[in-house]
């Protein structure tokens, strides 16, 4: 950004309803005057996240009242056709393990690339300047489309394709899960942390029956293990 360019005032948050995207939504509300959200239905096994995202969104004005007027409309994009392309542990009932390519079977090929393309098209139509996503390299889950290098390539491709800048901001890219909990606490204190614990959803198996200190989940899938370890690390550091 040059000195002659005003700072962006609007953002579209890729919002799944999980811990990371909930934290990113709060982060964006602090920084942009107008914030909208977009979710993607791609036939995921943990479809309960589609309900979770509504609960988290509804709770944001309550836990961040000073920023409530910045939260704009929500959008949902139907990508079930895309989800059917590849049978992964995220979209079909199969074991969660490391596959032959060394990638986890929860990896949905090209998922973030499709998400970002759809989000950029929506942002262009809505007049939103920045895309915000919860991609993270530090607590790497084996997903190559979460790397900052991938985001940089997508920024360039989308900017060329839409003939305007399409910045992709990833505030969690270099944060551990413990630091992500700390960021939520710094933005919204106990109220935001409690909202994320109670209403966000991360578990790949869609388990909303087992309640842990860090929230609901099976406690055994990679997403639960990562979230639990981050919670324990954050609690220990306070």
C-alpha positions in Angstrom: 0.0 0.0 0.0 1.4 3.4 -1.0 0.9 6.6 1.0 -1.7 7.8 -1.5 -3.9 4.7 -1.0 -6.3 4.8 1.9 -6.4 1.9 4.3 -9.0 -0.7 3.4 -12.2 -0.2 5.3 -14.1 -3.4 4.5 -13.4 -7.2 4.7 -15.0 -10.5 3.9 -14.1 -13.2 6.5 -14.0 -16.8 5.4 -16.1 -18.1 8.3 -16.5 -21.8 9.1 -17.6 -21.4 12.7 -14.4 -22.9 14.1 -12.0 -21.5 16.7 -9.7 -20.0 14.0 -12.4 -18.3 11.9 -14.2 -17.0 15.0 -10.9 -15.4 16.2 -10.4 -14.0 12.7 -13.9 -12.5 12.7 -13.2 -10.7 16.0 -9.8 -9.6 14.6 -11.5 -8.2 11.5 -14.2 -6.4 13.5 -11.4 -4.5 15.3 -9.8 -3.4 12.1 -12.4 -2.8 9.5 -15.5 -0.5 9.5 -17.6 -3.1 7.5 -17.2 -6.8 7.9 -19.2 -9.5 6.2 -18.9 -13.3 6.4 -19.0 -16.2 4.0 -19.4 -19.9 4.7 -19.1 -22.9 2.4 -21.3 -26.0 2.4 -19.1 -28.7 0.7 -20.8 -31.8 2.2 -18.4 -31.9 5.1 -19.0 -34.7 7.7 -18.8 -32.1 10.5 -21.8 -30.3 9.0 -22.7 -29.2 12.6 -20.2 -26.4 11.9 -22.8 -24.8 9.7 -25.0 -24.4 12.7 -22.1 -23.4 14.9 -21.1 -20.5 12.6 -24.6 -19.0 13.1 -24.4 -19.3 16.9 -20.9 -17.7 16.9 -22.0 -14.9 14.6 -25.1 -14.2 16.7 -22.9 -14.0 19.8 -20.4 -11.6 18.4 -22.4 -8.4 19.0 -23.0 -9.5 22.6 -19.4 -10.2 23.4 -18.0 -7.3 21.4 -20.8 -4.6 21.7 -18.4 -1.8 20.8 -17.9 -3.3 17.4 -21.5 -4.7 16.8 -22.4 -2.1 14.2 -19.5 -3.2 12.0 -20.9 -6.8 11.4 -22.7 -7.0 8.1 -24.6 -9.8 6.3 -23.6 -13.4 6.2 -23.4 -15.5 3.0 -23.4 -19.2 2.3 -22.0 -20.7 -0.9 -23.2 -24.2 -2.0 -20.1 -26.2 -3.0 -21.5 -29.7 -2.5 -20.7 -30.5 -6.1 -17.0 -29.7 -5.4 -17.0 -31.8 -2.2 -18.1 -34.8 -4.1 -15.1 -34.7 -6.4 -12.8 -36.3 -4.0 -13.7 -38.8 -1.3 -11.8 -37.7 1.8 -12.3 -38.2 5.5 -13.8 -34.7 5.6 -16.7 -35.7 3.3 -17.1 -39.4 3.6 -17.1 -42.0 6.4 -13.5 -43.2 6.3 -10.5 -43.4 8.6 -8.6 -40.3 9.5 -5.0 -41.2 8.9 -2.0 -40.3 6.7 -2.5 -41.3 3.1 0.0 -42.6 0.5 1.1 -39.1 -0.5 2.0 -38.2 3.1 -1.1 -36.0 3.4 -3.8 -36.6 6.0 -7.0 -38.1 4.6 -8.8 -35.0 5.9 -7.1 -33.0 3.2 -9.7 -31.9 0.6 -7.7 -31.2 -2.6 -8.0 -27.5 -3.6 -10.5 -26.7 -0.9 -9.0 -23.3 0.1 -8.3 -22.5 -3.5 -12.0 -22.9 -4.4 -13.0 -21.1 -1.2 -10.8 -18.1 -2.0 -12.0 -17.9 -5.6 -15.7 -18.0 -4.5 -15.0 -15.5 -1.7 -13.1 -13.1 -4.1 -16.0 -13.2 -6.6 -18.5 -12.4 -3.7 -16.3 -9.7 -2.3 -16.0 -8.1 -5.7 -19.8 -8.1 -6.1 -20.3 -6.7 -2.6 -17.6 -4.1 -2.8 -15.4 -5.6 0.0 -11.7 -4.9 -0.2 -9.9 -7.6 1.8 -10.3 -11.3 2.3 -9.6 -12.6 5.8 -8.9 -16.3 6.5 -7.7 -18.5 9.4 -5.0 -20.4 7.5 -2.0 -21.2 9.7 1.4 -22.7 9.1 2.7 -22.8 12.6 0.3 -25.5 13.8 0.6 -27.2 10.4 -2.0 -29.9 9.8 -0.4 -31.1 6.6 -2.6 -29.0 4.3 -0.5 -27.4 1.5 -3.3 -24.9 0.7 -2.8 -23.4 4.2 0.7 -22.1 3.5 1.4 -18.4 3.2 3.1 -19.2 -0.1 -0.2 -20.5 -1.4 -2.0 -17.4 -0.2 0.6 -15.2 -2.0 0.0 -17.1 -5.2 -3.7 -16.8 -4.9 -3.5 -13.1 -4.2 -1.6 -12.6 -7.4 -3.9 -14.9 -9.5 -7.1 -13.3 -8.1 -5.8 -9.8 -8.5 -5.0 -10.5 -12.1 -8.3 -12.2 -12.8 -10.4 -9.5 -11.2 -8.2 -6.6 -12.4 -8.0 -5.1 -8.9 -6.0 -5.8 -5.7 -7.3 -8.8 -3.8 -5.3 -8.9 -0.5 -5.7 -12.0 1.6 -4.9 -11.4 5.3 -4.1 -14.4 7.5 -3.7 -13.1 11.1 -3.1 -16.6 12.5 -0.5 -17.7 9.9 2.4 -17.6 12.4 0.5 -18.2 15.6 0.3 -21.5 17.6 -3.1 -22.6 18.8 -2.1 -21.3 22.3 -1.4 -17.9 20.9 -4.7 -18.0 19.0 -6.5 -18.5 22.3 -4.5 -15.6 23.7 -5.4 -13.4 20.7 -9.1 -14.0 21.3 -8.6 -13.2 25.0 -6.8 -9.9 24.1 -9.6 -8.8 21.8 -12.7 -9.8 23.7 -11.6 -11.1 27.1 -13.4 -14.0 28.9 -16.7 -13.2 27.0 -15.2 -13.9 23.6 -13.2 -16.9 24.8 -16.4 -18.4 26.4 -18.3 -17.9 23.1 -15.6 -19.7 21.2 -15.5 -22.5 23.8 -19.2 -23.0 23.9 -20.4 -22.3 20.3 -17.5 -22.8 17.9 -16.9 -26.2 16.4 -13.6 -27.8 15.3 -14.1 -31.6 15.7 -13.8 -33.5 12.4 -16.2 -36.1 13.6 -18.9 -33.5 14.3 -19.1 -34.5 18.0 -21.2 -32.1 20.0 -21.9 -34.5 22.9 -18.6 -34.5 24.8 -17.7 -31.2 26.6 -14.1 -30.4 27.4 -12.5 -27.4 28.9 -11.7 -26.2 25.4 -15.2 -26.9 24.0 -17.1 -29.8 22.3 -15.5 -32.6 20.3 -14.5 -36.3 20.2 -11.2 -35.4 21.8 -9.3 -37.9 19.6 -9.3 -36.5 16.0 -6.4 -34.3 14.9 -8.5 -31.1 15.1 -9.5 -31.9 18.7 -6.0 -32.8 19.7 -4.6 -29.6 18.3 -7.3 -27.4 19.9 -6.9 -29.1 23.3 -3.1 -28.8 23.2 -3.4 -25.1 22.4 -5.9 -24.6 25.2 -3.6 -26.3 27.7 -0.6 -24.3 26.5 -2.5 -21.0 26.8 -3.9 -21.9 30.3 -0.4 -22.8 31.4 1.1 -19.6 30.1 -1.3 -17.2 31.9 
